[in-house]
Amino acid sequence: MAEETLPGTADDDDGPDSIVLHVDMDCFYAACERLREPELEGEPVVVGMGYEPGEGHGAVATASYEAREFGVESAQPISTALERLPRIDDLGPDDDPAAAGRYRTVDLEFYKRVAADVKAILHDCADVVREVSIDEAYLDVTDRTAWDLAASGDRTLAEGFARYVKQRIAREVGVAASIGVAPNMSTAKIASDFDKPDGLVVVRPGEVRSFLEPIPVEEVHGVGPVTARKLGSLGIETAGDLAAADASVLEAEFGSRGRELHERARGYDDRAVTPTGRPKSLSRESAFTDPTADIEDKREVVRALAADVADRARSRGAMYRTIGIKVVVPPFDINTRATSLSGPVDDPELVESVALDLLDAEFAETTVRKLGVRVSKLSFADADQSSLDGWESAEAGETGGDGDERVSDDRADDTSDDEPPKAGGGDRSHEGQSSLVEFD
């Protein structure tokens, strides 16, 4: 007799809802600096390079929430940050110290040591951890806790477990984390950003659709500014609108990705949390509030982006064989150019010089709205530095998967909020030059 499912039992497909935590450290570099200097607590803190005496160029790596109130953004040229938030050491006797910031130089080795302490806690609390970056990770804790209500009846066991993770990080490491708890990765990511800093937002399985419904459509995981504008032209402004839209219309407009976004807006995301592989490329982008043709403005942004990308590559022990730029010309025409090297290198000055050469060669007089710098063909094995001889220059048509709203570490199983190839960029409403990416 064929096997039958007994009444009252669940089939294999009806297992318990997954419990996913998205852990996002708040202004991580600034938090690390406050560990060393507790007196920085509550003060505007900017971590970056290029504000030291004799330095002319550099970029903001992280700005604390207090510094962000002055318009300082990550990936912003340090010169712009200093205009908006002067260093307290540079104040005159009549200047207001409440309108000045504390600037600190990036110390990746120290930040990595702090991050290792955080990650040790995460791996102790979950069987499966997907490390997205130095300050961000997904945890699958389905086998560690449950969606059942605690004895108090006012919260789930999953919320108590997430609170325990937060408290361990705060107590044992001394830095704050925001955590989103949900039945899937995309909803957990949105939840972790919902109540920053030091937030904890829990979305129970039966509440996913109602939680997502009112949020702006650009917050749906996988929707970048260009896709959001296209959806807006269809009258789709919120995740609820996207969930209620005709899936066949979305598929006709965006291909298979349209149906995937439709599913995510409805709260469906069946991706499993898996350990992360090494990135295939590293990139950074920044948009101008108003398009500009000023070559010095463009060069300053490229210098800042190049420094940031090279710094991130070095922090990961990565060498690269290709250096490229991305130039978005109004309205949304994307141009990419790249130079291939004869062997892998780790050379921040080279990243800057190549990126500037690529910009100057073709886009010196072009009006642009967004710029990006990228290194790719990464190598993580120890290797000799390549010489500058024997370069092979190529105008690459690759658009990669540069993220619109976050730093991009492109992977085969990437989960970043990437636009599809040839999708143009957009900007959020910040004053002056601002970045589309958040470092942490």
C-alpha positions in Angstrom: 0.0 0.0 0.0 1.3 3.4 -0.9 2.4 5.6 2.1 -0.1 8.1 3.3 0.2 11.1 5.5 -1.5 10.5 8.9 -4.2 12.9 9.9 -2.9 15.7 12.1 0.7 15.4 10.9 2.6 17.8 8.6 4.2 16.9 5.4 7.8 17.7 4.7 6.9 20.9 3.0 5.0 22.1 6.0 7.9 22.4 8.4 8.3 25.2 10.9 8.9 28.7 9.6 12.5 29.7 9.4 13.9 32.2 11.9 16.5 34.5 10.3 18.4 37.3 12.1 20.0 40.1 10.2 22.7 41.7 12.4 23.9 45.1 11.3 26.5 46.9 13.5 25.7 50.6 14.0 28.3 53.0 12.6 30.9 50.3 13.2 34.1 52.2 12.7 33.0 55.1 14.8 31.8 52.6 17.5 35.3 51.0 17.5 36.9 54.4 18.0 34.6 55.0 20.9 35.8 51.8 22.5 39.3 53.2 22.5 38.2 56.7 23.5 35.0 56.5 25.7 35.0 60.3 25.8 33.8 60.3 22.2 30.5 58.9 23.2 27.7 61.2 22.1 30.1 63.4 20.0 30.1 63.7 16.2 32.7 61.2 15.0 34.1 60.9 11.5 36.4 58.1 10.5 38.3 58.5 7.2 41.5 59.5 5.5 42.8 62.7 4.1 42.2 65.3 6.8 45.6 65.0 8.3 48.1 67.9 7.8 49.6 67.7 4.3 46.9 65.5 3.0 44.7 66.9 0.2 42.4 64.0 -0.7 40.5 61.3 1.1 37.1 59.9 1.9 34.8 59.4 4.8 34.6 55.7 5.8 32.0 56.1 8.6 30.1 59.0 10.1 28.4 58.6 13.4 24.7 59.5 13.7 25.6 62.8 15.4 27.9 63.6 12.4 25.2 62.7 9.9 23.0 65.4 11.3 25.6 67.9 9.8 25.3 66.3 6.4 28.4 64.1 6.6 28.0 60.9 4.6 30.1 57.8 4.1 32.1 57.8 0.8 31.9 61.6 0.8 35.1 63.5 0.0 36.8 64.5 3.2 37.0 68.1 2.0 33.2 68.2 1.9 32.9 66.7 5.3 35.3 69.3 6.8 33.2 72.1 5.2 30.1 70.8 6.9 31.7 69.7 10.2 35.0 71.4 11.0 37.5 69.5 13.1 37.3 70.6 16.8 41.1 70.9 16.8 40.9 73.6 14.1 38.4 75.8 15.9 39.1 79.4 16.8 38.4 81.0 20.2 35.0 82.3 19.0 33.9 79.1 17.2 31.1 76.9 18.6 32.5 73.5 19.7 29.0 72.0 19.5 29.2 72.4 15.7 32.6 70.6 15.3 33.6 67.0 14.9 36.1 64.5 16.1 38.1 63.1 13.2 39.9 59.8 13.4 42.1 57.9 10.9 40.9 54.5 9.7 42.5 51.6 11.6 41.4 48.5 9.9 43.5 46.1 11.9 41.8 47.3 15.1 38.3 47.2 13.5 39.0 43.7 12.3 39.9 42.6 15.8 36.7 44.0 17.2 34.7 42.4 14.3 36.3 39.0 15.1 35.0 39.3 18.6 31.5 40.0 17.3 31.6 37.2 14.8 32.8 34.8 17.4 29.5 35.5 19.3 27.4 35.2 16.1 29.0 31.8 15.3 28.4 30.7 18.9 24.7 31.7 18.6 23.9 30.1 15.3 24.8 27.0 13.3 24.7 28.9 10.0 26.2 32.4 9.6 26.4 34.3 6.4 29.0 37.1 6.9 28.2 39.8 4.4 30.9 42.3 5.5 33.0 43.3 8.4 29.8 44.6 10.2 26.9 42.7 8.8 25.7 39.1 8.9 22.7 36.8 8.5 22.0 34.0 11.1 19.7 31.0 10.7 18.6 30.2 14.2 15.7 28.0 13.4 17.1 25.1 15.4 18.1 27.4 18.3 14.7 29.0 19.2 11.1 29.2 18.1 8.2 31.5 17.1 6.3 30.3 20.1 5.4 32.9 22.8 7.5 33.1 25.9 6.0 32.3 29.3 5.3 36.0 29.8 3.1 35.9 26.7 4.2 39.3 25.5 7.0 38.3 23.2 8.2 35.3 21.1 11.1 33.1 22.1 12.8 34.3 18.9 12.7 37.9 20.1 14.2 36.8 23.4 17.0 35.0 21.6 17.7 38.1 19.4 17.8 40.3 22.5 20.3 37.8 24.0 22.5 38.2 20.9 22.4 42.0 21.2 23.2 41.9 24.9 26.1 39.6 24.4 27.6 41.9 21.7 27.1 45.0 23.9 28.4 43.3 27.0 31.3 41.3 25.7 32.5 43.6 22.9 31.1 47.0 23.8 29.5 48.0 20.5 25.8 48.3 19.5 24.0 46.2 16.9 20.6 46.5 15.2 18.9 43.2 14.6 15.9 42.3 12.4 14.1 39.0 13.0 11.9 37.5 10.4 11.0 34.2 8.6 13.3 35.1 5.6 16.4 37.0 4.6 14.9 40.0 2.8 12.4 40.8 5.5 15.0 40.5 8.2 17.3 42.9 6.4 14.5 45.5 6.1 13.6 45.0 9.8 17.2 45.6 11.0 17.2 49.0 9.4 13.7 49.9 10.7 14.6 51.2 14.1 18.3 52.2 14.0 20.5 52.7 16.0 20.5 49.9 18.6 17.2 48.6 17.3 15.4 45.2 17.5 12.4 44.6 15.2 10.7 41.3 15.1 8.4 40.4 12.2 6.4 37.2 13.0 5.4 34.8 10.2 1.8 36.0 10.1 2.8 39.7 10.1 5.2 39.8 7.2 2.7 41.1 4.6 1.3 43.8 6.9 4.8 44.8 8.0 6.0 45.3 4.4 2.8 46.8 3.0 3.4 50.5 3.9 7.2 50.7 3.4 8.5 52.6 0.3 9.0 50.3 -2.6 12.7 51.2 -2.8 13.1 49.4 0.6 12.1 46.1 -0.9 15.2 43.9 -1.1 16.5 44.0 -4.7 14.8 47.4 -5.7 17.3 50.1 -6.5 16.6 53.7 -7.4 16.1 53.1 -11.1 13.7 50.2 -10.6 11.9 52.3 -8.0 11.4 55.0 -10.6 10.1 52.6 -13.2 7.7 51.1 -10.6 6.6 54.6 -9.7 5.7 55.2 -13.4 3.4 52.2 -13.0 1.8 53.8 -10.0 3.7 51.5 -7.6 5.0 53.5 -4.6 4.9 51.0 -1.7 5.6 47.4 -1.1 1.8 46.9 -0.7 1.3 48.4 -4.2 4.0 46.0 -5.6 2.4 43.0 -3.8 -1.0 43.9 -5.3 0.3 44.5 -8.8 -0.3 42.1 -11.7 2.7 39.7 -11.7 2.5 39.2 -15.4 2.8 43.0 -16.0 5.9 43.1 -13.8 7.4 40.2 -15.6 6.8 41.9 -18.9 8.5 45.0 -17.7 11.4 43.5 -15.7 11.7 39.9 -16.9 11.9 37.1 -14.3 13.2 39.6 -11.8 9.8 41.4 -11.8 8.1 38.2 -10.5 10.8 37.8 -7.9 10.3 41.3 -6.6 6.5 40.7 -6.6 7.1 37.7 -4.4 9.4 39.5 -2.0 6.9 42.3 -1.6 4.3 39.7 -0.6 6.8 38.3 2.0 8.0 35.3 0.1 11.8 34.7 -0.1 12.9 31.0 0.0 16.6 31.7 -0.1 18.5 29.7 2.5 21.1 31.4 4.7 24.4 30.0 3.4 28.0 30.8 4.3 29.5 33.5 2.1 32.1 32.9 -0.5 34.8 35.4 -1.4 33.7 38.5 -3.5 34.4 38.6 -7.2 34.8 42.4 -7.2 34.6 45.5 -4.9 33.1 48.8 -5.9 31.9 52.1 -4.6 29.6 54.7 -6.1 28.6 58.3 -5.3 26.0 60.5 -6.9 25.9 64.3 -7.3 22.8 66.0 -6.2 23.0 68.1 -9.4 24.8 66.8 -12.5 28.2 68.5 -13.0 30.8 68.9 -15.7 33.4 70.4 -13.4 36.5 68.3 -13.8 37.9 69.1 -10.4 34.7 68.1 -8.7 34.6 64.8 -10.6 38.3 64.1 -10.0 37.9 64.7 -6.2 35.0 62.2 -6.0 37.0 59.6 -8.0 40.0 60.0 -5.7 37.7 59.5 -2.7 36.1 56.4 -4.2 39.4 54.9 -5.3 40.9 55.3 -1.9 37.9 53.6 -0.3 37.8 50.7 -2.8 41.6 50.1 -2.4 41.2 50.2 1.4 38.4 47.6 1.3 40.5 45.4 -0.9 43.5 45.5 1.4 41.3 44.9 4.4 40.2 41.6 2.8 43.6 40.6 1.7 42.5 40.9 -1.9 44.7 41.7 -5.0 43.1 42.8 -8.3 43.9 42.6 -12.0 41.3 45.1 -13.3 40.6 48.7 -12.3 37.6 50.4 -13.7 35.2 53.3 -13.5 31.5 53.8 -14.0 30.1 57.1 -15.3 26.4 57.8 -15.4 25.5 60.6 -17.8 22.0 62.2 -17.6 19.4 61.0 -17.8 20.6 57.5 -17.0 23.2 56.4 -19.6 25.8 54.1 -18.0 29.3 54.0 -19.3 32.0 51.7 -17.9 35.7 51.7 -18.7 38.4 49.5 -17.3 42.1 48.7 -17.6 43.5 45.2 -17.2 46.9 44.6 -15.6 49.4 41.9 -16.4 49.1 40.5 -12.9 47.4 41.0 -9.5 48.4 44.1 -7.5 47.6 45.7 -4.2 48.4 49.4 -4.9 46.0 52.2 -3.7 47.9 54.9 -5.6 47.6 52.8 -8.8 43.9 52.5 -8.3 43.6 56.3 -8.0 45.8 57.1 -11.0 44.2 54.5 -13.3 40.7 55.7 -12.3 41.6 59.3 -13.0 43.2 58.5 -16.3 40.1 56.6 -17.4 38.0 59.6 -16.3 40.2 62.2 -18.0 40.6 60.3 -21.2 36.9 60.4 -22.2 34.8 62.1 -19.6 36.8 65.3 -18.7 34.2 67.6 -20.2 31.1 65.3 -19.8 28.3 66.3 -17.5 27.8 63.4 -15.1 25.4 62.6 -12.3 27.1 59.6 -10.7 30.6 58.1 -10.6 31.9 54.8 -9.4 35.3 53.0 -9.0 35.7 49.2 -9.1 38.4 46.6 -8.8 37.8 43.1 -10.1 39.4 39.8 -11.0 40.3 39.5 -7.4 43.0 37.1 -6.1 43.3 36.1 -2.4 46.4 33.9 -2.7 49.8 35.4 -1.8 51.4 36.6 -5.1 54.2 38.8 -6.2 53.2 42.3 -7.2 53.0 42.8 -10.9 55.1 45.5 -12.5 53.5 48.3 -14.5 55.0 46.8 -17.7 52.9 44.9 -20.1 49.5 46.4 -19.2 46.7 45.5 -21.5 44.2 48.4 -21.7 40.6 47.6 -22.5 37.4 49.5 -22.6 35.3 47.0 -20.8 31.6 46.9 -21.3 31.1 45.2 -18.0 28.5 46.7 -15.6 29.1 44.1 -13.0 26.6 44.3 -10.2 27.4 47.5 -8.6 25.1 48.2 -5.8 23.0 51.4 -5.9 22.6 51.7 -2.2 25.4 49.8 -0.6 29.0 49.0 -1.1 29.1 46.1 -3.6 31.0 42.9 -2.9 29.9 41.0 -6.0 29.4 37.3 -5.5 28.0 34.4 -7.4 25.3 34.2 -4.8 25.1 37.9 -4.1 22.3 39.2 -1.9 23.1 42.9 -2.3 20.5 45.4 -3.6 21.9 45.4 -7.1 20.3 46.9 -10.2 20.4 44.6 -13.3 23.1 45.3 -15.9 22.7 48.6 -17.7 20.4 50.0 -15.1 21.2 53.6 -14.3 21.8 55.2 -10.9 19.8 57.6 -8.8 20.3 59.6 -5.7 18.5 60.1 -2.4 17.7 63.5 -1.2 20.8 64.8 0.5 22.3 68.3 0.3 25.3 68.7 -1.9 27.5 65.8 -2.9 26.2 62.7 -1.3 26.8 59.0 -1.4 24.3 56.4 -2.5 26.1 53.8 -0.3 26.3 53.2 3.4 29.5 51.8 4.6 28.0 50.3 7.7 
